[in-house]
């Protein structure tokens, strides 16, 4: 029996040595990283959102897409005015060209000739097509602007969730450290009781194993903090190794709510920018239908031209004209009609998309609303659980001090207390994230309210 206890004690000592070494390595690497990156930058949620809206790659891509759509609209608008075209040519012949009329030669062309032509073409019936093309591009700008705003909103909420998850990881790490401190005191007390012959070696071994497990949780929780910090940094367009420090929240979240499910759904259907995007896409589709019909009409253009030639005797030196042209594809094997059908199908798709989106938004609001209610109730239960676990741990400790219970009971009580504290932190930040999701679902911009 003694050899078995001796072996277990040696194993526990080795585990404690390994855990302590790992903690030292992690602490040393964190210190080196802090020295290399400098002091962490203290950031509030508002600061994180502002930085993300400036540097997040998804936001920048949405801005570039809007700029490209704006340039496309300008390109379409440039077709309203007359298209001015210039042509110029220069020729150096091997010799002049002349025609002999008896003894007299008449020179037709010089050895060097050149010509210059300037023309302007103003579409007339084509203005209908150009106008609809411009409208399509104009609606495209509206869609791109809405997409940009949507991306900015989504990035803001993702940053908010990342911010809360970082704070949650930090609080869970604090809970793990607190558990280690409590179990360290328990181990010291168990050692003291064992030296006095009050408890058996089992009590000491149980406390040592519980402390080793708690230290493992500390290591894991610190890794989670580092990972949550890197995720938040990437969301803000920074390097994953950026040194940032989230400012803790003041107080606890208010559990009261002042919005009903019906009001939330109504607000979503009136404020969500996705519905505005679908409306712009529907207008764009309608304009596309008119454009497809206009392409079947004849194209009438007004033309003005000026020409100047040098070096040719049979060509007018200066000439100008004003006229018109007509072009009409009277048969194209049904391609124009197919274009009309495709445009009509696109308009029906936009209508169906609006109906589908409205149903999805109602479902999203309902889910977010229920999640807020669940998180609120969960936080209330977690608060009561922490109070009960603290009292239970205190009573078990008293009984252990009176030698009426064992170390196993104390360790179990401490484990219940740690779980209750961790659940309270998890419930707290789940509630904040759920409220952010509800605000997003109803179309509100991201804020730091909690």
C-alpha positions in Angstrom: 0.0 0.0 0.0 2.8 2.4 0.8 4.5 1.8 -2.6 1.2 2.5 -4.4 0.8 5.8 -2.6 4.4 6.6 -3.2 4.0 6.0 -6.9 0.9 8.2 -7.1 2.6 11.0 -5.2 5.5 10.8 -7.6 3.2 10.9 -10.6 1.3 14.0 -9.2 4.6 15.7 -8.5 5.7 15.1 -12.1 2.4 16.4 -13.5 2.7 19.5 -11.4 6.2 20.0 -12.7 5.1 19.7 -16.3 2.1 22.0 -15.9 4.3 24.6 -14.1 6.8 24.5 -16.9 4.2 24.9 -19.6 2.7 27.9 -17.7 6.2 29.4 -17.5 6.8 29.0 -21.2 3.5 30.5 -22.1 4.1 33.5 -19.8 7.6 34.0 -21.2 6.5 33.8 -24.8 3.7 36.3 -24.0 6.2 38.7 -22.4 8.5 38.4 -25.4 5.6 39.1 -27.8 4.5 42.1 -25.7 8.1 43.5 -25.8 8.2 43.0 -29.6 4.8 44.5 -30.3 4.8 47.2 -27.7 2.1 47.9 -25.1 -1.4 46.7 -26.1 -3.6 49.3 -27.5 -6.6 50.0 -25.3 -9.7 50.0 -27.5 -13.4 50.4 -26.8 -16.1 48.8 -29.0 -16.6 52.1 -30.8 -12.9 52.3 -31.6 -12.9 48.8 -32.9 -15.9 49.4 -35.2 -14.4 52.6 -36.5 -11.1 50.9 -37.3 -12.9 48.0 -39.0 -15.0 50.4 -41.2 -11.7 52.0 -42.3 -9.5 49.0 -42.9 -11.6 45.8 -43.1 -11.0 44.2 -46.6 -14.7 43.3 -47.1 -15.6 47.0 -46.6 -12.9 48.2 -49.0 -14.1 45.7 -51.6 -17.7 47.0 -51.3 -16.4 50.6 -51.7 -14.5 49.6 -54.8 -17.6 47.9 -56.2 -19.6 51.1 -55.7 -16.8 53.1 -57.4 -16.9 50.7 -60.3 -20.7 51.0 -60.6 -20.4 54.8 -60.5 -17.9 54.8 -63.3 -20.1 52.4 -65.3 -23.0 54.9 -65.0 -20.9 57.7 -66.2 -19.8 55.6 -69.1 -23.4 55.0 -70.1 -24.3 58.6 -69.6 -21.6 59.7 -72.1 -23.6 58.1 -74.9 -26.3 60.8 -74.8 -24.3 63.4 -76.6 -23.0 63.2 -80.2 -20.0 60.9 -80.8 -17.2 62.9 -82.4 -14.8 60.9 -84.6 -11.6 61.9 -86.3 -9.8 60.2 -89.3 -6.6 61.3 -90.8 -4.3 59.6 -93.4 -1.0 60.5 -95.1 0.4 58.8 -98.3 3.8 59.2 -100.0 3.5 57.7 -103.5 6.4 56.6 -105.6 5.6 59.3 -108.1 3.0 61.8 -109.1 0.2 60.6 -111.3 -0.7 62.5 -114.5 -2.8 61.9 -117.6 -1.6 63.0 -121.0 -4.0 64.9 -123.3 -2.0 65.1 -126.5 1.0 67.3 -125.9 -0.3 68.5 -122.6 -0.1 66.5 -119.3 -2.8 66.9 -116.6 -1.6 66.0 -113.1 -4.2 64.0 -111.2 -2.4 63.3 -108.0 0.7 64.6 -106.3 3.4 62.3 -105.0 2.3 63.3 -101.4 -1.3 63.3 -100.4 -3.2 63.6 -97.1 -6.7 63.9 -95.9 -8.6 64.7 -92.7 -12.2 63.9 -91.7 -14.2 64.9 -88.7 -17.7 63.6 -88.1 -20.3 63.8 -85.4 -23.1 61.2 -85.0 -26.0 62.0 -82.7 -28.4 59.1 -82.0 -32.1 59.9 -82.2 -34.2 56.8 -81.7 -31.2 55.3 -80.0 -31.6 57.8 -77.1 -34.4 55.5 -75.8 -31.9 52.6 -75.6 -29.2 54.8 -74.1 -31.6 56.2 -71.5 -32.6 52.7 -70.4 -29.0 51.6 -70.3 -28.3 54.6 -68.1 -31.2 53.7 -65.8 -29.9 50.2 -65.5 -26.5 51.5 -64.5 -28.0 54.1 -62.2 -30.0 51.4 -60.4 -26.7 49.4 -60.3 -25.1 52.3 -58.4 -28.0 52.2 -55.9 -27.6 48.5 -55.4 -23.8 48.8 -55.0 -24.3 51.6 -52.4 -26.8 49.5 -50.5 -24.4 46.5 -50.6 -21.7 48.8 -49.3 -23.9 50.0 -46.4 -24.9 46.4 -45.7 -21.3 45.3 -45.6 -20.4 48.1 -43.2 -23.3 47.2 -41.0 -22.4 43.4 -41.0 -18.8 44.1 -40.3 -19.7 46.4 -37.5 -21.8 43.7 -35.9 -19.1 41.0 -36.5 -16.6 43.3 -34.8 -19.1 43.7 -31.9 -19.5 40.0 -31.5 -15.7 39.5 -31.7 -15.2 42.2 -29.1 -17.7 40.5 -26.7 -16.2 37.1 -27.3 -12.7 38.5 -26.4 -14.1 39.9 -23.2 -15.8 36.6 -22.5 -12.6 34.6 -23.0 -10.8 37.0 -20.7 -13.4 36.6 -18.0 -13.4 32.8 -18.3 -9.6 32.9 -18.0 -10.0 34.9 -14.8 -12.5 32.3 -13.5 -9.9 29.6 -14.3 -7.2 31.5 -12.4 -9.5 32.0 -9.5 -10.2 28.3 -9.4 -6.5 27.6 -9.3 -6.0 29.9 -6.4 -8.8 28.3 -4.5 -7.5 24.8 -5.1 -4.0 25.9 -4.2 -5.3 26.9 -0.8 -7.2 23.7 -0.5 -4.0 21.7 -1.2 -2.1 23.6 1.5 -4.9 22.9 3.9 -5.0 19.2 3.0 -1.2 19.0 3.4 -1.5 20.6 6.8 -4.2 18.2 7.9 -2.2 15.3 6.6 0.9 16.4 8.5 -1.3 16.5 11.6 -2.7 13.1 10.9 -6.2 14.4 10.5 -6.8 13.2 6.9 -5.4 10.4 4.8 -3.1 10.7 1.9 -6.1 10.3 -0.4 -7.3 13.8 0.4 -3.9 15.3 -0.5 -3.8 13.4 -3.8 -7.3 14.4 -4.7 -6.4 18.1 -4.1 -3.2 17.8 -6.2 -5.0 16.2 -9.1 -7.8 18.9 -9.0 -5.1 21.6 -8.9 -3.3 20.1 -11.9 -6.6 20.0 -13.9 -7.3 23.6 -13.0 -3.9 24.7 -14.3 -4.6 22.9 -17.5 -7.8 24.9 -17.8 -5.8 28.1 -17.2 -3.5 27.2 -20.1 -6.4 26.5 -22.4 -8.2 29.6 -21.4 -5.2 31.8 -22.1 -4.9 30.2 -25.6 -8.6 31.0 -26.2 -8.0 34.7 -25.2 -5.1 34.9 -27.7 -7.2 33.4 -30.4 -10.2 35.7 -29.7 -7.8 38.7 -29.8 -6.4 37.6 -33.2 -9.9 37.1 -34.6 -10.9 40.6 -33.5 -7.7 42.1 -35.0 -8.4 40.4 -38.4 -11.9 41.7 -38.4 -10.5 45.2 -38.0 -8.1 44.7 -40.9 -5.1 44.3 -38.6 -2.5 41.6 -38.4 -3.5 38.6 -36.2 -0.5 39.4 -34.0 -1.7 43.0 -33.4 -1.4 44.0 -29.7 -4.9 45.2 -28.8 -6.7 45.2 -25.4 -10.5 45.4 -25.2 -11.8 47.8 -22.6 -14.1 45.9 -20.2 -17.8 46.8 -20.0 -19.1 48.9 -17.1 -21.5 47.0 -14.9 -23.7 44.1 -16.0 -26.2 44.1 -18.9 -29.7 45.4 -18.2 -32.1 42.4 -18.4 -35.1 44.6 -19.3 -36.4 44.7 -22.9 -38.7 47.2 -24.4 -39.5 45.6 -27.8 -42.1 43.0 -28.8 -41.8 40.4 -31.5 -44.5 42.1 -33.6 -42.8 45.5 -33.4 -39.4 43.9 -34.2 -40.8 42.3 -37.3 -42.5 45.5 -38.4 -39.3 47.4 -37.9 -37.2 44.9 -39.9 -39.6 45.1 -42.9 -39.3 48.9 -42.9 -35.7 49.5 -42.0 -33.6 46.6 -43.4 -31.5 47.8 -46.3 -31.7 44.4 -48.0 -35.3 45.1 -48.9 -34.2 48.4 -50.4 -31.6 46.5 -52.4 -34.3 44.2 -53.7 -36.5 47.1 -54.6 -33.6 48.7 -56.6 -33.0 45.3 -58.3 -36.6 45.2 -59.2 -36.5 48.7 -60.8 -33.4 47.6 -62.6 -35.1 44.5 -64.0 -38.1 46.6 -65.2 -35.7 49.0 -66.9 -34.1 45.9 -68.5 -37.4 44.9 -69.9 -37.9 48.3 -71.6 -34.4 48.2 -72.9 -34.9 44.8 -74.5 -38.0 46.2 -76.3 -36.2 49.4 -77.5 -33.4 47.3 -79.0 -36.0 45.9 -81.5 -36.8 49.4 -82.9 -34.9 50.9 -85.9 -31.9 53.1 -85.1 -32.0 56.6 -86.6 -28.9 58.8 -86.3 -28.1 62.4 -87.2 -24.7 62.7 -88.9 -22.5 65.8 -89.6 -19.2 65.5 -91.3 -16.3 67.7 -92.6 -13.5 66.5 -94.9 -10.3 68.2 -96.1 -8.0 66.6 -98.8 -4.7 67.7 -100.3 -2.8 66.4 -103.2 -5.6 65.1 -105.4 -7.1 67.2 -108.2 -10.3 65.2 -108.5 -11.2 65.5 -104.9 -12.9 68.5 -103.3 -10.4 70.2 -100.9 -13.1 71.1 -98.3 -16.4 69.3 -98.1 -19.1 69.0 -95.4 -22.5 67.5 -95.1 -25.4 67.0 -92.7 -27.6 63.9 -93.1 -29.1 60.9 -91.4 -28.8 57.2 -91.3 -31.3 54.4 -90.5 -30.4 50.9 -89.4 -32.9 48.1 -88.6 -32.4 44.5 -88.0 -35.7 43.3 -89.4 -34.9 39.6 -88.7 -32.5 38.2 -86.1 -33.9 34.7 -85.7 -35.7 35.5 -82.5 -32.7 36.7 -80.5 -34.4 40.1 -79.6 -37.5 38.3 -78.5 -35.4 36.0 -76.4 -33.8 39.1 -74.8 -37.3 40.4 -73.9 -38.2 37.0 -72.3 -35.0 36.9 -70.4 -35.6 40.4 -69.0 -39.2 39.5 -68.0 -37.8 36.4 -66.2 -35.3 38.6 -64.4 -38.2 40.9 -63.2 -40.1 37.9 -62.0 -37.0 36.6 -60.1 -36.7 40.0 -58.4 -40.3 39.8 -57.3 -39.9 36.3 -56.0 -36.7 37.3 -54.2 -38.5 40.1 -52.4 -41.1 37.7 -51.1 -38.5 35.2 -50.1 -36.4 37.9 -48.4 -39.4 39.2 -46.4 -40.0 35.7 -45.0 -36.3 35.2 -44.2 -36.2 38.5 -42.3 -39.3 37.6 -40.3 -37.6 34.3 -39.4 -34.3 36.0 -38.6 -36.1 38.5 -36.3 -38.0 35.7 -34.6 -34.9 33.7 -34.0 -33.0 36.7 -32.7 -35.9 37.6 -30.4 -36.1 34.1 -28.9 -32.4 34.0 -28.4 -32.5 37.2 -26.4 -35.2 35.8 -24.3 -33.4 32.6 -23.8 -30.1 34.3 -22.9 -31.9 36.6 -20.5 -33.5 33.7 -18.6 -30.2 31.9 -18.7 -28.4 34.8 -17.2 -30.9 35.0 -14.4 -30.5 31.3 -13.7 -26.7 31.6 -13.8 -26.8 34.4 -11.2 -28.8 32.3 -8.8 -26.5 29.3 -9.5 -23.4 31.3 -8.6 -25.0 32.5 -5.3 -26.0 28.9 -4.4 -22.6 27.5 -5.5 -20.7 30.1 -3.4 -22.8 29.2 -0.3 -22.4 25.5 -0.9 -18.6 25.9 -1.2 -18.5 27.9 2.0 -20.4 25.3 3.9 -18.4 22.4 2.6 -15.2 24.3 3.5 -16.5 24.8 7.1 -17.3 21.1 7.4 -13.8 20.2 6.1 -12.2 22.5 8.6 -14.2 20.6 11.3 -13.1 17.3 9.8 -16.6 16.2 9.1 -16.1 15.8 5.3 -13.3 14.9 2.9 -11.3 16.7 0.3 -13.3 15.0 -2.4 -16.4 17.0 -1.3 -14.4 20.3 -1.2 -13.0 19.7 -4.7 -16.5 18.8 -6.0 -17.9 21.9 -4.4 -15.2 24.1 -5.9 -15.8 22.5 -9.3 -19.5 23.3 -9.1 -18.6 26.9 -8.2 -16.2 27.3 -11.1 -18.8 25.9 -13.5 -21.4 28.3 -12.2 -19.1 31.3 -12.5 -18.1 30.3 -16.0 -21.7 29.8 -17.0 -22.5 33.3 -15.7 -19.8 34.8 -17.9 -20.9 32.8 -20.9 -24.6 33.8 -20.3 -23.6 37.4 -19.9 -21.9 37.7 -23.3 -24.3 35.4 -25.0 -27.0 37.9 -24.0 -24.9 40.8 -25.4 -24.3 38.9 -28.7 -28.0 38.0 -28.9 -29.0 41.6 -28.4 -26.6 42.7 -31.2 -28.1 40.1 -33.5 -31.6 41.4 -32.7 -30.6 45.0 -33.4 -29.1 43.8 -36.7 -32.2 41.9 -37.6 -34.4 44.9 -37.0 -32.1 47.2 -39.1 -30.4 49.2 -36.4 -26.8 50.3 -36.8 -24.2 48.7 -34.4 -23.8 50.4 -31.1 -22.0 49.8 -27.8 -25.3 49.7 -25.8 -25.5 46.8 -23.4 
